[in-house]
Amino acid sequence: MKMLLRLVAGVSLTFLLAGCYESTSVTSYQPGVYKGTSDPLLQASADQRAEAMKKRFELVQMDR
């Protein structure tokens, strides 16, 4: 019985400690270089861009 209890405690401890793991990889960014997906508004005219930005603003800010 004690052996089973030790085994269960050991497995439980292993799972608990595994949940505390944090990746140590470092992400390196270059200043001034955007590496995300391109924004379709960059290709739009100034009027289209202004209208689209107004809609984006209203979606986020007007619900508060």
C-alpha positions as CSV (number, residue, x, y, z in Angstrom):
1,M,0.0,0.0,0.0
2,K,2.8,2.4,0.8
3,M,4.5,1.7,-2.5
4,L,1.3,2.5,-4.4
5,L,0.9,5.7,-2.4
6,R,4.5,6.7,-3.2
7,L,4.0,6.0,-6.9
8,V,0.8,8.1,-7.0
9,A,2.5,10.9,-5.1
10,G,5.5,10.8,-7.4
11,V,3.4,10.9,-10.6
12,S,1.3,13.7,-9.2
13,L,4.4,15.7,-8.3
14,T,5.8,15.2,-11.8
15,F,2.6,16.5,-13.4
16,L,2.5,19.5,-11.0
17,L,6.1,20.4,-11.7
18,A,5.6,20.0,-15.5
19,G,2.9,22.6,-15.3
20,C,5.4,25.2,-14.0
21,Y,7.6,24.8,-17.1
22,E,8.3,28.1,-19.0
23,S,9.9,28.2,-22.4
24,T,13.2,30.0,-22.4
25,S,13.3,30.7,-26.1
26,V,14.1,34.3,-27.0
27,T,12.3,36.2,-29.8
28,S,14.5,38.7,-31.5
29,Y,13.0,41.7,-33.2
30,Q,14.6,44.2,-35.5
31,P,13.7,47.8,-34.8
32,G,11.6,49.4,-37.5
33,V,10.7,46.1,-39.3
34,Y,7.1,44.9,-39.0
35,K,6.9,41.1,-39.5
36,G,3.2,40.6,-39.1
37,T,0.6,40.2,-41.8
38,S,0.1,43.1,-44.1
39,D,-2.8,45.4,-43.5
40,P,-5.2,45.7,-46.5
41,L,-5.8,49.3,-45.6
42,L,-2.3,50.2,-46.7
43,Q,-3.3,49.6,-50.3
44,A,-6.5,51.7,-50.0
45,S,-6.9,55.4,-50.9
46,A,-6.9,58.0,-48.1
47,D,-10.7,58.3,-48.1
48,Q,-11.2,54.5,-48.0
49,R,-8.6,54.3,-45.2
50,A,-10.2,57.0,-43.1
51,E,-13.7,55.4,-43.4
52,A,-12.3,51.9,-42.5
53,M,-10.4,53.3,-39.5
54,K,-13.5,55.1,-38.4
55,K,-15.5,51.8,-38.5
56,R,-12.7,50.0,-36.6
57,F,-12.8,52.7,-33.9
58,E,-16.5,52.5,-33.6
59,L,-16.5,48.7,-33.2
60,V,-14.0,48.9,-30.3
61,Q,-14.7,52.2,-28.6
62,M,-18.5,52.7,-28.9
63,D,-19.5,49.7,-26.9
64,R,-18.2,51.2,-23.7
